Amino acid sequence: LDVASRFEEDESLLYPDDVGNDEMYLLRVPSEQDGEIIWRDEITPIPAPIIHNISIDIDIAAYETLQDVPRVGNSVEIDLFMLMSPVEEKWSKRPYFPFALLIVDADSGMILSHDLLSPLPSLDDMYRKVPQKVIDLLLSNNMLPYEIHTQTPVVTAVLSSLFKELDTPVMERPSLPMVNEAKASMFKHLGRDFS
């Protein structure tokens, strides 16, 4: 409430000037004074994320087969997101939160394909497998889309060079309406089943 009333008078409160490559953010920081909690403003730099290359693994024969699949006129939305329902593969191992790879028709909203991916042993290892999973899912539908829309930089990055060779542009959008609708439905279903 304190920040909201001050922001109404001065919008620059939330958007301080960035310094170098670091983005600056307003944080409210508590401290104890005479037994009471006192809140103060603090402008804190958040370093830009470190971008590193992720090598991808694909089956060349499957990729060449995809080149011969009929191109369709529609676009697809592809997203990779974590499911909040833990999976325990073996009783002796810790459970983990799987990721869902979802491919949805951008016009109709029909879910074309989906798969679960494990983030183990690391996220990079999982991201490395995404292009092959997308190839397999598109082959199972016997389709090569006109365009692919994504909404996260990492999914865009791991798919872009692969699909550039197939003349299928991968475009990052701020939001994927059909994927997000399908995700909301999935989360509602999972919440009902696991609550």
PyMOL CGO cylinders between C-alpha atoms (Angstrom):
from pymol import cmd
from pymol.cgo import CYLINDER

trace = [
    CYLINDER, 0.00, 0.00, 0.00, 2.87, 2.34, 0.78, 0.3, 1, 1, 1, 1, 1, 1,
    CYLINDER, 2.87, 2.34, 0.78, 4.48, 1.81, -2.63, 0.3, 1, 1, 1, 1, 1, 1,
    CYLINDER, 4.48, 1.81, -2.63, 1.16, 1.97, -4.52, 0.3, 1, 1, 1, 1, 1, 1,
    CYLINDER, 1.16, 1.97, -4.52, 0.27, 5.42, -3.18, 0.3, 1, 1, 1, 1, 1, 1,
    CYLINDER, 0.27, 5.42, -3.18, 3.77, 6.76, -3.93, 0.3, 1, 1, 1, 1, 1, 1,
    CYLINDER, 3.77, 6.76, -3.93, 3.81, 5.15, -7.38, 0.3, 1, 1, 1, 1, 1, 1,
    CYLINDER, 3.81, 5.15, -7.38, 0.61, 7.01, -8.24, 0.3, 1, 1, 1, 1, 1, 1,
    CYLINDER, 0.61, 7.01, -8.24, 2.53, 10.27, -7.81, 0.3, 1, 1, 1, 1, 1, 1,
    CYLINDER, 2.53, 10.27, -7.81, 5.88, 9.12, -9.25, 0.3, 1, 1, 1, 1, 1, 1,
    CYLINDER, 5.88, 9.12, -9.25, 5.96, 6.18, -11.71, 0.3, 1, 1, 1, 1, 1, 1,
    CYLINDER, 5.96, 6.18, -11.71, 9.78, 6.26, -11.82, 0.3, 1, 1, 1, 1, 1, 1,
    CYLINDER, 9.78, 6.26, -11.82, 9.73, 4.78, -8.30, 0.3, 1, 1, 1, 1, 1, 1,
    CYLINDER, 9.73, 4.78, -8.30, 9.36, 1.26, -9.74, 0.3, 1, 1, 1, 1, 1, 1,
    CYLINDER, 9.36, 1.26, -9.74, 11.60, 1.86, -12.74, 0.3, 1, 1, 1, 1, 1, 1,
    CYLINDER, 11.60, 1.86, -12.74, 14.90, 3.33, -11.55, 0.3, 1, 1, 1, 1, 1, 1,
    CYLINDER, 14.90, 3.33, -11.55, 17.64, 3.89, -14.11, 0.3, 1, 1, 1, 1, 1, 1,
    CYLINDER, 17.64, 3.89, -14.11, 19.58, 0.78, -15.04, 0.3, 1, 1, 1, 1, 1, 1,
    CYLINDER, 19.58, 0.78, -15.04, 23.33, 0.79, -14.48, 0.3, 1, 1, 1, 1, 1, 1,
    CYLINDER, 23.33, 0.79, -14.48, 25.51, -0.89, -17.10, 0.3, 1, 1, 1, 1, 1, 1,
    CYLINDER, 25.51, -0.89, -17.10, 24.14, -4.35, -17.91, 0.3, 1, 1, 1, 1, 1, 1,
    CYLINDER, 24.14, -4.35, -17.91, 22.36, -4.66, -14.56, 0.3, 1, 1, 1, 1, 1, 1,
    CYLINDER, 22.36, -4.66, -14.56, 18.67, -3.94, -14.24, 0.3, 1, 1, 1, 1, 1, 1,
    CYLINDER, 18.67, -3.94, -14.24, 17.76, -1.96, -11.13, 0.3, 1, 1, 1, 1, 1, 1,
    CYLINDER, 17.76, -1.96, -11.13, 14.72, -2.85, -9.02, 0.3, 1, 1, 1, 1, 1, 1,
    CYLINDER, 14.72, -2.85, -9.02, 12.95, -1.31, -6.06, 0.3, 1, 1, 1, 1, 1, 1,
    CYLINDER, 12.95, -1.31, -6.06, 12.91, -3.68, -3.10, 0.3, 1, 1, 1, 1, 1, 1,
    CYLINDER, 12.91, -3.68, -3.10, 11.23, -3.12, 0.24, 0.3, 1, 1, 1, 1, 1, 1,
    CYLINDER, 11.23, -3.12, 0.24, 13.62, -4.26, 2.98, 0.3, 1, 1, 1, 1, 1, 1,
    CYLINDER, 13.62, -4.26, 2.98, 12.58, -4.86, 6.60, 0.3, 1, 1, 1, 1, 1, 1,
    CYLINDER, 12.58, -4.86, 6.60, 14.76, -4.03, 9.59, 0.3, 1, 1, 1, 1, 1, 1,
    CYLINDER, 14.76, -4.03, 9.59, 14.06, -4.11, 13.31, 0.3, 1, 1, 1, 1, 1, 1,
    CYLINDER, 14.06, -4.11, 13.31, 14.20, -0.85, 15.26, 0.3, 1, 1, 1, 1, 1, 1,
    CYLINDER, 14.20, -0.85, 15.26, 13.19, -0.62, 18.92, 0.3, 1, 1, 1, 1, 1, 1,
    CYLINDER, 13.19, -0.62, 18.92, 11.38, -3.96, 18.66, 0.3, 1, 1, 1, 1, 1, 1,
    CYLINDER, 11.38, -3.96, 18.66, 9.35, -2.89, 15.60, 0.3, 1, 1, 1, 1, 1, 1,
    CYLINDER, 9.35, -2.89, 15.60, 9.70, -3.79, 11.96, 0.3, 1, 1, 1, 1, 1, 1,
    CYLINDER, 9.70, -3.79, 11.96, 10.54, -0.76, 9.83, 0.3, 1, 1, 1, 1, 1, 1,
    CYLINDER, 10.54, -0.76, 9.83, 10.41, -0.99, 6.04, 0.3, 1, 1, 1, 1, 1, 1,
    CYLINDER, 10.41, -0.99, 6.04, 12.71, 1.04, 3.79, 0.3, 1, 1, 1, 1, 1, 1,
    CYLINDER, 12.71, 1.04, 3.79, 13.26, 1.39, 0.04, 0.3, 1, 1, 1, 1, 1, 1,
    CYLINDER, 13.26, 1.39, 0.04, 16.36, -0.12, -1.48, 0.3, 1, 1, 1, 1, 1, 1,
    CYLINDER, 16.36, -0.12, -1.48, 17.36, 0.06, -5.12, 0.3, 1, 1, 1, 1, 1, 1,
    CYLINDER, 17.36, 0.06, -5.12, 19.13, -3.20, -5.94, 0.3, 1, 1, 1, 1, 1, 1,
    CYLINDER, 19.13, -3.20, -5.94, 20.89, -4.26, -9.14, 0.3, 1, 1, 1, 1, 1, 1,
    CYLINDER, 20.89, -4.26, -9.14, 19.93, -7.62, -10.56, 0.3, 1, 1, 1, 1, 1, 1,
    CYLINDER, 19.93, -7.62, -10.56, 22.65, -8.94, -12.90, 0.3, 1, 1, 1, 1, 1, 1,
    CYLINDER, 22.65, -8.94, -12.90, 21.64, -9.87, -16.42, 0.3, 1, 1, 1, 1, 1, 1,
    CYLINDER, 21.64, -9.87, -16.42, 21.25, -13.65, -16.78, 0.3, 1, 1, 1, 1, 1, 1,
    CYLINDER, 21.25, -13.65, -16.78, 24.23, -15.57, -18.06, 0.3, 1, 1, 1, 1, 1, 1,
    CYLINDER, 24.23, -15.57, -18.06, 23.38, -16.92, -21.49, 0.3, 1, 1, 1, 1, 1, 1,
    CYLINDER, 23.38, -16.92, -21.49, 25.08, -20.14, -22.41, 0.3, 1, 1, 1, 1, 1, 1,
    CYLINDER, 25.08, -20.14, -22.41, 24.79, -22.42, -25.40, 0.3, 1, 1, 1, 1, 1, 1,
    CYLINDER, 24.79, -22.42, -25.40, 22.88, -25.66, -25.14, 0.3, 1, 1, 1, 1, 1, 1,
    CYLINDER, 22.88, -25.66, -25.14, 23.94, -28.31, -27.61, 0.3, 1, 1, 1, 1, 1, 1,
    CYLINDER, 23.94, -28.31, -27.61, 21.06, -30.35, -28.96, 0.3, 1, 1, 1, 1, 1, 1,
    CYLINDER, 21.06, -30.35, -28.96, 20.81, -34.05, -29.71, 0.3, 1, 1, 1, 1, 1, 1,
    CYLINDER, 20.81, -34.05, -29.71, 18.72, -35.16, -32.68, 0.3, 1, 1, 1, 1, 1, 1,
    CYLINDER, 18.72, -35.16, -32.68, 18.25, -38.31, -34.69, 0.3, 1, 1, 1, 1, 1, 1,
    CYLINDER, 18.25, -38.31, -34.69, 19.33, -37.29, -38.20, 0.3, 1, 1, 1, 1, 1, 1,
    CYLINDER, 19.33, -37.29, -38.20, 17.14, -39.97, -39.84, 0.3, 1, 1, 1, 1, 1, 1,
    CYLINDER, 17.14, -39.97, -39.84, 14.03, -38.66, -38.01, 0.3, 1, 1, 1, 1, 1, 1,
    CYLINDER, 14.03, -38.66, -38.01, 14.95, -35.08, -38.97, 0.3, 1, 1, 1, 1, 1, 1,
    CYLINDER, 14.95, -35.08, -38.97, 15.27, -36.06, -42.64, 0.3, 1, 1, 1, 1, 1, 1,
    CYLINDER, 15.27, -36.06, -42.64, 11.92, -37.86, -42.44, 0.3, 1, 1, 1, 1, 1, 1,
    CYLINDER, 11.92, -37.86, -42.44, 10.34, -34.67, -41.08, 0.3, 1, 1, 1, 1, 1, 1,
    CYLINDER, 10.34, -34.67, -41.08, 11.65, -32.81, -44.15, 0.3, 1, 1, 1, 1, 1, 1,
    CYLINDER, 11.65, -32.81, -44.15, 9.47, -35.07, -46.33, 0.3, 1, 1, 1, 1, 1, 1,
    CYLINDER, 9.47, -35.07, -46.33, 6.32, -34.72, -44.21, 0.3, 1, 1, 1, 1, 1, 1,
    CYLINDER, 6.32, -34.72, -44.21, 3.52, -32.64, -45.78, 0.3, 1, 1, 1, 1, 1, 1,
    CYLINDER, 3.52, -32.64, -45.78, 3.63, -28.98, -44.76, 0.3, 1, 1, 1, 1, 1, 1,
    CYLINDER, 3.63, -28.98, -44.76, 0.33, -27.76, -43.36, 0.3, 1, 1, 1, 1, 1, 1,
    CYLINDER, 0.33, -27.76, -43.36, -0.97, -24.20, -43.56, 0.3, 1, 1, 1, 1, 1, 1,
    CYLINDER, -0.97, -24.20, -43.56, -1.55, -23.78, -39.86, 0.3, 1, 1, 1, 1, 1, 1,
    CYLINDER, -1.55, -23.78, -39.86, 0.77, -22.65, -37.08, 0.3, 1, 1, 1, 1, 1, 1,
    CYLINDER, 0.77, -22.65, -37.08, 1.39, -24.43, -33.81, 0.3, 1, 1, 1, 1, 1, 1,
    CYLINDER, 1.39, -24.43, -33.81, 2.12, -23.15, -30.33, 0.3, 1, 1, 1, 1, 1, 1,
    CYLINDER, 2.12, -23.15, -30.33, 4.80, -25.02, -28.39, 0.3, 1, 1, 1, 1, 1, 1,
    CYLINDER, 4.80, -25.02, -28.39, 5.57, -24.61, -24.71, 0.3, 1, 1, 1, 1, 1, 1,
    CYLINDER, 5.57, -24.61, -24.71, 7.55, -26.40, -22.05, 0.3, 1, 1, 1, 1, 1, 1,
    CYLINDER, 7.55, -26.40, -22.05, 6.47, -25.87, -18.46, 0.3, 1, 1, 1, 1, 1, 1,
    CYLINDER, 6.47, -25.87, -18.46, 6.78, -27.48, -15.05, 0.3, 1, 1, 1, 1, 1, 1,
    CYLINDER, 6.78, -27.48, -15.05, 3.89, -29.46, -13.62, 0.3, 1, 1, 1, 1, 1, 1,
    CYLINDER, 3.89, -29.46, -13.62, 3.30, -29.03, -9.91, 0.3, 1, 1, 1, 1, 1, 1,
    CYLINDER, 3.30, -29.03, -9.91, 2.54, -32.70, -9.37, 0.3, 1, 1, 1, 1, 1, 1,
    CYLINDER, 2.54, -32.70, -9.37, 5.66, -34.57, -8.23, 0.3, 1, 1, 1, 1, 1, 1,
    CYLINDER, 5.66, -34.57, -8.23, 6.70, -37.85, -9.82, 0.3, 1, 1, 1, 1, 1, 1,
    CYLINDER, 6.70, -37.85, -9.82, 8.48, -40.60, -7.94, 0.3, 1, 1, 1, 1, 1, 1,
    CYLINDER, 8.48, -40.60, -7.94, 9.96, -43.10, -10.39, 0.3, 1, 1, 1, 1, 1, 1,
    CYLINDER, 9.96, -43.10, -10.39, 11.54, -45.32, -7.77, 0.3, 1, 1, 1, 1, 1, 1,
    CYLINDER, 11.54, -45.32, -7.77, 10.68, -45.64, -4.12, 0.3, 1, 1, 1, 1, 1, 1,
    CYLINDER, 10.68, -45.64, -4.12, 14.33, -45.16, -3.13, 0.3, 1, 1, 1, 1, 1, 1,
    CYLINDER, 14.33, -45.16, -3.13, 14.77, -41.90, -5.11, 0.3, 1, 1, 1, 1, 1, 1,
    CYLINDER, 14.77, -41.90, -5.11, 13.52, -38.41, -4.37, 0.3, 1, 1, 1, 1, 1, 1,
    CYLINDER, 13.52, -38.41, -4.37, 10.48, -37.28, -6.36, 0.3, 1, 1, 1, 1, 1, 1,
    CYLINDER, 10.48, -37.28, -6.36, 10.84, -34.49, -8.92, 0.3, 1, 1, 1, 1, 1, 1,
    CYLINDER, 10.84, -34.49, -8.92, 8.54, -32.10, -10.74, 0.3, 1, 1, 1, 1, 1, 1,
    CYLINDER, 8.54, -32.10, -10.74, 8.25, -33.15, -14.41, 0.3, 1, 1, 1, 1, 1, 1,
    CYLINDER, 8.25, -33.15, -14.41, 7.97, -30.73, -17.33, 0.3, 1, 1, 1, 1, 1, 1,
    CYLINDER, 7.97, -30.73, -17.33, 5.22, -30.96, -19.94, 0.3, 1, 1, 1, 1, 1, 1,
    CYLINDER, 5.22, -30.96, -19.94, 5.97, -30.34, -23.60, 0.3, 1, 1, 1, 1, 1, 1,
    CYLINDER, 5.97, -30.34, -23.60, 2.76, -29.24, -25.27, 0.3, 1, 1, 1, 1, 1, 1,
    CYLINDER, 2.76, -29.24, -25.27, 2.01, -28.66, -28.96, 0.3, 1, 1, 1, 1, 1, 1,
    CYLINDER, 2.01, -28.66, -28.96, -1.32, -26.97, -29.70, 0.3, 1, 1, 1, 1, 1, 1,
    CYLINDER, -1.32, -26.97, -29.70, -2.91, -25.88, -32.98, 0.3, 1, 1, 1, 1, 1, 1,
    CYLINDER, -2.91, -25.88, -32.98, -2.77, -22.06, -32.94, 0.3, 1, 1, 1, 1, 1, 1,
    CYLINDER, -2.77, -22.06, -32.94, -6.16, -21.67, -34.64, 0.3, 1, 1, 1, 1, 1, 1,
    CYLINDER, -6.16, -21.67, -34.64, -8.40, -24.36, -33.19, 0.3, 1, 1, 1, 1, 1, 1,
    CYLINDER, -8.40, -24.36, -33.19, -6.73, -24.83, -29.77, 0.3, 1, 1, 1, 1, 1, 1,
    CYLINDER, -6.73, -24.83, -29.77, -6.69, -28.59, -30.31, 0.3, 1, 1, 1, 1, 1, 1,
    CYLINDER, -6.69, -28.59, -30.31, -3.89, -30.32, -28.40, 0.3, 1, 1, 1, 1, 1, 1,
    CYLINDER, -3.89, -30.32, -28.40, -1.87, -32.07, -31.11, 0.3, 1, 1, 1, 1, 1, 1,
    CYLINDER, -1.87, -32.07, -31.11, 0.73, -33.73, -28.89, 0.3, 1, 1, 1, 1, 1, 1,
    CYLINDER, 0.73, -33.73, -28.89, 2.17, -33.74, -25.42, 0.3, 1, 1, 1, 1, 1, 1,
    CYLINDER, 2.17, -33.74, -25.42, 4.93, -35.47, -23.55, 0.3, 1, 1, 1, 1, 1, 1,
    CYLINDER, 4.93, -35.47, -23.55, 6.49, -35.43, -20.09, 0.3, 1, 1, 1, 1, 1, 1,
    CYLINDER, 6.49, -35.43, -20.09, 10.20, -34.70, -19.65, 0.3, 1, 1, 1, 1, 1, 1,
    CYLINDER, 10.20, -34.70, -19.65, 12.36, -35.22, -16.61, 0.3, 1, 1, 1, 1, 1, 1,
    CYLINDER, 12.36, -35.22, -16.61, 14.57, -32.32, -15.46, 0.3, 1, 1, 1, 1, 1, 1,
    CYLINDER, 14.57, -32.32, -15.46, 17.15, -34.86, -14.27, 0.3, 1, 1, 1, 1, 1, 1,
    CYLINDER, 17.15, -34.86, -14.27, 20.10, -34.90, -14.16, 0.3, 1, 1, 1, 1, 1, 1,
    CYLINDER, 20.10, -34.90, -14.16, 19.90, -31.19, -15.13, 0.3, 1, 1, 1, 1, 1, 1,
    CYLINDER, 19.90, -31.19, -15.13, 17.69, -28.65, -16.90, 0.3, 1, 1, 1, 1, 1, 1,
    CYLINDER, 17.69, -28.65, -16.90, 20.27, -28.32, -19.69, 0.3, 1, 1, 1, 1, 1, 1,
    CYLINDER, 20.27, -28.32, -19.69, 20.07, -32.08, -20.30, 0.3, 1, 1, 1, 1, 1, 1,
    CYLINDER, 20.07, -32.08, -20.30, 16.29, -31.79, -20.53, 0.3, 1, 1, 1, 1, 1, 1,
    CYLINDER, 16.29, -31.79, -20.53, 16.44, -28.78, -22.90, 0.3, 1, 1, 1, 1, 1, 1,
    CYLINDER, 16.44, -28.78, -22.90, 18.91, -30.70, -25.08, 0.3, 1, 1, 1, 1, 1, 1,
    CYLINDER, 18.91, -30.70, -25.08, 16.19, -33.33, -25.66, 0.3, 1, 1, 1, 1, 1, 1,
    CYLINDER, 16.19, -33.33, -25.66, 13.38, -30.89, -26.56, 0.3, 1, 1, 1, 1, 1, 1,
    CYLINDER, 13.38, -30.89, -26.56, 14.13, -30.64, -30.32, 0.3, 1, 1, 1, 1, 1, 1,
    CYLINDER, 14.13, -30.64, -30.32, 14.06, -34.42, -30.75, 0.3, 1, 1, 1, 1, 1, 1,
    CYLINDER, 14.06, -34.42, -30.75, 10.82, -34.64, -28.76, 0.3, 1, 1, 1, 1, 1, 1,
    CYLINDER, 10.82, -34.64, -28.76, 9.26, -31.97, -31.00, 0.3, 1, 1, 1, 1, 1, 1,
    CYLINDER, 9.26, -31.97, -31.00, 10.43, -33.84, -34.12, 0.3, 1, 1, 1, 1, 1, 1,
    CYLINDER, 10.43, -33.84, -34.12, 8.93, -37.09, -32.79, 0.3, 1, 1, 1, 1, 1, 1,
    CYLINDER, 8.93, -37.09, -32.79, 5.63, -35.42, -31.85, 0.3, 1, 1, 1, 1, 1, 1,
    CYLINDER, 5.63, -35.42, -31.85, 5.32, -33.73, -35.26, 0.3, 1, 1, 1, 1, 1, 1,
    CYLINDER, 5.32, -33.73, -35.26, 6.13, -37.02, -37.01, 0.3, 1, 1, 1, 1, 1, 1,
    CYLINDER, 6.13, -37.02, -37.01, 3.45, -38.79, -34.97, 0.3, 1, 1, 1, 1, 1, 1,
    CYLINDER, 3.45, -38.79, -34.97, 0.97, -36.22, -36.35, 0.3, 1, 1, 1, 1, 1, 1,
    CYLINDER, 0.97, -36.22, -36.35, 2.49, -36.48, -39.85, 0.3, 1, 1, 1, 1, 1, 1,
    CYLINDER, 2.49, -36.48, -39.85, 2.74, -32.68, -40.12, 0.3, 1, 1, 1, 1, 1, 1,
    CYLINDER, 2.74, -32.68, -40.12, 5.24, -29.89, -40.58, 0.3, 1, 1, 1, 1, 1, 1,
    CYLINDER, 5.24, -29.89, -40.58, 3.66, -26.62, -39.45, 0.3, 1, 1, 1, 1, 1, 1,
    CYLINDER, 3.66, -26.62, -39.45, 3.79, -23.34, -41.35, 0.3, 1, 1, 1, 1, 1, 1,
    CYLINDER, 3.79, -23.34, -41.35, 5.06, -21.51, -38.24, 0.3, 1, 1, 1, 1, 1, 1,
    CYLINDER, 5.06, -21.51, -38.24, 5.97, -22.35, -34.66, 0.3, 1, 1, 1, 1, 1, 1,
    CYLINDER, 5.97, -22.35, -34.66, 5.10, -19.91, -31.86, 0.3, 1, 1, 1, 1, 1, 1,
    CYLINDER, 5.10, -19.91, -31.86, 6.83, -20.06, -28.48, 0.3, 1, 1, 1, 1, 1, 1,
    CYLINDER, 6.83, -20.06, -28.48, 6.71, -17.90, -25.36, 0.3, 1, 1, 1, 1, 1, 1,
    CYLINDER, 6.71, -17.90, -25.36, 9.98, -18.67, -23.56, 0.3, 1, 1, 1, 1, 1, 1,
    CYLINDER, 9.98, -18.67, -23.56, 13.49, -17.75, -24.74, 0.3, 1, 1, 1, 1, 1, 1,
    CYLINDER, 13.49, -17.75, -24.74, 14.97, -21.18, -24.03, 0.3, 1, 1, 1, 1, 1, 1,
    CYLINDER, 14.97, -21.18, -24.03, 12.35, -23.03, -26.12, 0.3, 1, 1, 1, 1, 1, 1,
    CYLINDER, 12.35, -23.03, -26.12, 12.80, -20.48, -28.92, 0.3, 1, 1, 1, 1, 1, 1,
    CYLINDER, 12.80, -20.48, -28.92, 16.58, -20.92, -28.77, 0.3, 1, 1, 1, 1, 1, 1,
    CYLINDER, 16.58, -20.92, -28.77, 16.62, -24.73, -28.90, 0.3, 1, 1, 1, 1, 1, 1,
    CYLINDER, 16.62, -24.73, -28.90, 14.12, -24.88, -31.79, 0.3, 1, 1, 1, 1, 1, 1,
    CYLINDER, 14.12, -24.88, -31.79, 15.14, -21.91, -33.98, 0.3, 1, 1, 1, 1, 1, 1,
    CYLINDER, 15.14, -21.91, -33.98, 18.19, -23.23, -35.81, 0.3, 1, 1, 1, 1, 1, 1,
    CYLINDER, 18.19, -23.23, -35.81, 16.65, -26.68, -36.25, 0.3, 1, 1, 1, 1, 1, 1,
    CYLINDER, 16.65, -26.68, -36.25, 13.48, -25.38, -37.91, 0.3, 1, 1, 1, 1, 1, 1,
    CYLINDER, 13.48, -25.38, -37.91, 15.25, -22.65, -39.88, 0.3, 1, 1, 1, 1, 1, 1,
    CYLINDER, 15.25, -22.65, -39.88, 16.63, -25.44, -42.07, 0.3, 1, 1, 1, 1, 1, 1,
    CYLINDER, 16.63, -25.44, -42.07, 13.05, -26.63, -42.63, 0.3, 1, 1, 1, 1, 1, 1,
    CYLINDER, 13.05, -26.63, -42.63, 11.83, -23.12, -43.62, 0.3, 1, 1, 1, 1, 1, 1,
    CYLINDER, 11.83, -23.12, -43.62, 9.54, -23.12, -40.59, 0.3, 1, 1, 1, 1, 1, 1,
    CYLINDER, 9.54, -23.12, -40.59, 10.04, -19.88, -38.65, 0.3, 1, 1, 1, 1, 1, 1,
    CYLINDER, 10.04, -19.88, -38.65, 10.08, -20.09, -34.84, 0.3, 1, 1, 1, 1, 1, 1,
    CYLINDER, 10.08, -20.09, -34.84, 8.64, -16.87, -33.43, 0.3, 1, 1, 1, 1, 1, 1,
    CYLINDER, 8.64, -16.87, -33.43, 8.59, -15.92, -29.77, 0.3, 1, 1, 1, 1, 1, 1,
    CYLINDER, 8.59, -15.92, -29.77, 5.37, -14.26, -28.68, 0.3, 1, 1, 1, 1, 1, 1,
    CYLINDER, 5.37, -14.26, -28.68, 4.57, -12.55, -25.36, 0.3, 1, 1, 1, 1, 1, 1,
    CYLINDER, 4.57, -12.55, -25.36, 1.74, -15.02, -24.85, 0.3, 1, 1, 1, 1, 1, 1,
    CYLINDER, 1.74, -15.02, -24.85, 0.36, -18.17, -26.45, 0.3, 1, 1, 1, 1, 1, 1,
    CYLINDER, 0.36, -18.17, -26.45, -3.43, -18.00, -26.01, 0.3, 1, 1, 1, 1, 1, 1,
    CYLINDER, -3.43, -18.00, -26.01, -4.22, -21.57, -27.07, 0.3, 1, 1, 1, 1, 1, 1,
    CYLINDER, -4.22, -21.57, -27.07, -1.37, -23.17, -25.10, 0.3, 1, 1, 1, 1, 1, 1,
    CYLINDER, -1.37, -23.17, -25.10, -2.23, -21.10, -22.05, 0.3, 1, 1, 1, 1, 1, 1,
    CYLINDER, -2.23, -21.10, -22.05, -5.87, -22.17, -22.28, 0.3, 1, 1, 1, 1, 1, 1,
    CYLINDER, -5.87, -22.17, -22.28, -4.81, -25.82, -22.50, 0.3, 1, 1, 1, 1, 1, 1,
    CYLINDER, -4.81, -25.82, -22.50, -2.41, -25.35, -19.56, 0.3, 1, 1, 1, 1, 1, 1,
    CYLINDER, -2.41, -25.35, -19.56, -5.14, -23.76, -17.44, 0.3, 1, 1, 1, 1, 1, 1,
    CYLINDER, -5.14, -23.76, -17.44, -7.38, -26.73, -18.17, 0.3, 1, 1, 1, 1, 1, 1,
    CYLINDER, -7.38, -26.73, -18.17, -4.58, -29.17, -17.27, 0.3, 1, 1, 1, 1, 1, 1,
    CYLINDER, -4.58, -29.17, -17.27, -3.80, -27.39, -14.01, 0.3, 1, 1, 1, 1, 1, 1,
    CYLINDER, -3.80, -27.39, -14.01, -7.49, -27.28, -13.08, 0.3, 1, 1, 1, 1, 1, 1,
    CYLINDER, -7.49, -27.28, -13.08, -7.77, -31.03, -13.73, 0.3, 1, 1, 1, 1, 1, 1,
    CYLINDER, -7.77, -31.03, -13.73, -4.59, -31.81, -11.77, 0.3, 1, 1, 1, 1, 1, 1,
    CYLINDER, -4.59, -31.81, -11.77, -5.72, -29.59, -8.91, 0.3, 1, 1, 1, 1, 1, 1,
    CYLINDER, -5.72, -29.59, -8.91, -9.06, -31.36, -8.72, 0.3, 1, 1, 1, 1, 1, 1,
    CYLINDER, -9.06, -31.36, -8.72, -7.46, -34.80, -8.82, 0.3, 1, 1, 1, 1, 1, 1,
    CYLINDER, -7.46, -34.80, -8.82, -4.66, -34.11, -6.36, 0.3, 1, 1, 1, 1, 1, 1,
    CYLINDER, -4.66, -34.11, -6.36, -6.26, -31.73, -3.86, 0.3, 1, 1, 1, 1, 1, 1,
]
cmd.load_cgo(trace, "trace")
